[in-house]
């Protein structure tokens, strides 16, 4: 929740000087952060439209330290699978697919107790 509030402020400042993606033009549409790429500033967001259930949310990738972003008209799990198997058309994951994969929880980094 803290990341969501922080990102909302950061993006509001950014969109005062940079154009928003057209997917964000619909009133009530918001972005919810769910992943980041360590040391890059890049974030992955759910793109949540008004009246949509979470099953309908798509993915917005924002490079974080520049104006580039990508909208993926797919759900989170589908994008992750495509990235991990090399089937994604994104240019933002050049080191993937890898020979092996590992999930590391961010509980310690985010100060959450398990």
Sine and cosine of phi, psi and omega as CSV:
sin_phi,cos_phi,sin_psi,cos_psi,sin_omega,cos_omega
0.00,0.00,-0.62,0.79,0.01,-1.00
-0.89,0.45,-0.67,0.74,0.03,-1.00
-0.88,0.47,-0.64,0.77,-0.01,-1.00
-0.88,0.47,-0.72,0.70,0.01,-1.00
-0.91,0.42,-0.67,0.74,0.01,-1.00
-0.90,0.44,-0.73,0.69,-0.02,-1.00
-0.90,0.43,-0.58,0.81,0.03,-1.00
-0.87,0.50,-0.68,0.73,0.04,-1.00
-0.92,0.40,-0.70,0.71,0.00,-1.00
-0.87,0.49,-0.72,0.69,-0.03,-1.00
-0.93,0.37,-0.60,0.80,0.04,-1.00
-0.87,0.49,-0.67,0.74,0.05,-1.00
-0.91,0.42,-0.69,0.73,-0.02,-1.00
-0.88,0.48,-0.69,0.73,-0.09,-1.00
-0.97,0.26,-0.06,1.00,0.15,-0.99
-0.97,0.25,-0.45,0.90,-0.06,-1.00
-0.89,-0.46,-0.36,0.93,-0.01,-1.00
-0.90,-0.43,0.53,-0.85,0.03,-1.00
-0.94,0.34,0.58,-0.81,0.10,-0.99
-0.98,0.18,0.44,-0.90,0.15,-0.99
-0.90,0.44,0.55,-0.84,-0.03,-1.00
-0.88,0.48,-0.45,0.89,0.02,-1.00
-0.89,0.45,-0.30,0.95,-0.03,-1.00
-0.99,-0.11,0.01,1.00,-0.07,-1.00
-0.95,0.31,-0.45,0.89,-0.05,-1.00
-0.93,0.38,0.82,-0.58,0.00,-1.00
-0.81,0.59,0.68,-0.73,0.01,-1.00
1.00,0.01,-0.13,0.99,0.04,-1.00
-0.97,0.25,0.67,-0.74,0.01,-1.00
-0.63,-0.78,0.26,-0.97,0.06,-1.00
-0.91,-0.41,0.63,-0.77,0.00,-1.00
-0.81,-0.58,0.89,-0.45,-0.05,-1.00
-0.94,0.35,0.66,-0.75,0.07,-1.00
-0.72,-0.69,-0.17,0.99,0.03,-1.00
-0.31,-0.95,0.37,-0.93,0.09,-1.00
-0.61,-0.79,0.32,-0.95,0.07,-1.00
-0.97,-0.24,0.91,-0.41,-0.11,-0.99
-0.81,0.59,0.68,-0.73,0.06,-1.00
0.92,0.40,0.19,0.98,-0.02,-1.00
-0.90,-0.44,-0.38,0.92,-0.11,-0.99
1.00,0.08,-0.15,0.99,-0.03,-1.00
-0.95,0.30,0.62,-0.78,-0.01,-1.00
-0.77,-0.64,0.52,-0.86,0.17,-0.99
-0.93,-0.36,0.73,-0.69,-0.03,-1.00
-0.82,-0.57,0.48,-0.88,0.31,-0.95
-0.99,0.13,0.69,-0.73,0.10,-0.99
-0.99,-0.16,0.96,-0.28,-0.12,-0.99
-0.95,-0.30,0.90,-0.43,0.02,-1.00
-1.00,-0.04,0.37,-0.93,0.00,-1.00
-0.88,0.48,0.72,-0.70,0.03,-1.00
0.98,0.19,-0.02,1.00,0.01,-1.00
-1.00,0.07,0.57,-0.82,0.15,-0.99
-1.00,0.09,0.36,-0.93,0.02,-1.00
-0.82,0.57,-0.46,0.89,0.04,-1.00
-0.91,0.41,-0.29,0.96,-0.03,-1.00
-0.99,-0.17,-0.13,0.99,-0.03,-1.00
-0.92,0.38,0.64,-0.77,0.04,-1.00
-0.96,-0.30,-0.09,-1.00,-0.13,-0.99
-0.91,-0.42,0.71,-0.71,0.10,-0.99
-0.87,-0.50,0.83,-0.56,0.06,-1.00
-0.98,-0.22,0.77,-0.64,0.04,-1.00
-0.84,-0.55,0.82,-0.58,-0.09,-1.00
-0.92,0.39,-0.28,0.96,0.16,-0.99
0.99,0.11,-0.67,0.74,-0.04,-1.00
-0.90,-0.43,0.53,0.85,0.00,-1.00
-0.09,-1.00,0.00,-1.00,-0.12,-0.99
-1.00,0.09,-0.07,1.00,-0.14,-0.99
-0.99,0.14,0.60,-0.80,0.10,-1.00
-0.47,-0.88,0.29,-0.96,0.03,-1.00
-0.71,-0.71,0.70,-0.72,0.15,-0.99
-0.98,-0.21,0.75,-0.66,0.06,-1.00
-0.91,-0.42,0.92,-0.39,-0.06,-1.00
-0.98,0.21,0.82,0.58,0.00,-1.00
-0.56,-0.83,0.22,-0.97,0.02,-1.00
-0.99,0.13,0.24,-0.97,-0.07,-1.00
-0.81,0.59,-0.81,0.59,-0.06,-1.00
-0.87,0.49,-0.63,0.77,0.01,-1.00
-0.91,0.42,-0.65,0.76,0.04,-1.00
-0.91,0.40,-0.71,0.70,0.01,-1.00
-0.85,0.52,-0.69,0.72,0.03,-1.00
-0.88,0.48,-0.70,0.72,0.01,-1.00
-0.89,0.45,-0.65,0.76,0.01,-1.00
-0.92,0.40,-0.72,0.70,-0.07,-1.00
-0.94,0.33,-0.41,0.91,0.01,-1.00
-0.99,-0.17,-0.04,1.00,0.01,-1.00
0.99,0.12,0.17,0.98,-0.02,-1.00
-1.00,-0.03,-0.07,1.00,0.00,-1.00
-0.96,0.28,0.56,-0.83,0.05,-1.00
-1.00,-0.07,0.20,0.98,0.01,-1.00
-0.98,0.20,0.62,-0.79,0.07,-1.00
-1.00,-0.06,0.04,1.00,-0.10,-1.00
-1.00,-0.02,0.07,1.00,0.01,-1.00
-0.78,-0.62,0.89,0.46,-0.13,-0.99
-0.92,0.39,-0.38,0.93,-0.02,-1.00
-1.00,0.03,0.06,1.00,-0.01,-1.00
-0.89,-0.46,0.55,-0.83,0.13,0.99
-0.97,0.22,0.43,-0.90,0.04,-1.00
-0.94,-0.34,0.24,-0.97,0.02,-1.00
-0.92,0.40,-0.51,0.86,0.03,-1.00
-0.60,-0.80,0.34,-0.94,-0.03,-1.00
-0.79,-0.61,0.46,-0.89,-0.01,-1.00
-0.54,-0.84,0.63,-0.78,0.08,-1.00
-0.95,-0.30,0.80,-0.61,0.07,-1.00
-0.89,-0.46,0.83,-0.56,0.02,-1.00
-0.94,0.34,0.56,-0.83,0.04,-1.00
-0.99,-0.16,0.24,0.97,-0.03,-1.00
-0.80,0.60,-0.71,0.71,-0.02,-1.00
-0.92,0.40,-0.68,0.73,0.00,-1.00
-0.90,0.44,-0.66,0.76,-0.05,-1.00
-1.00,0.04,0.00,1.00,0.06,-1.00
0.97,0.26,0.46,0.89,0.00,-1.00
-0.98,-0.21,0.68,-0.73,0.03,-1.00
-1.00,0.00,0.64,-0.77,-0.03,-1.00
-1.00,-0.05,0.00,0.00,0.00,0.00
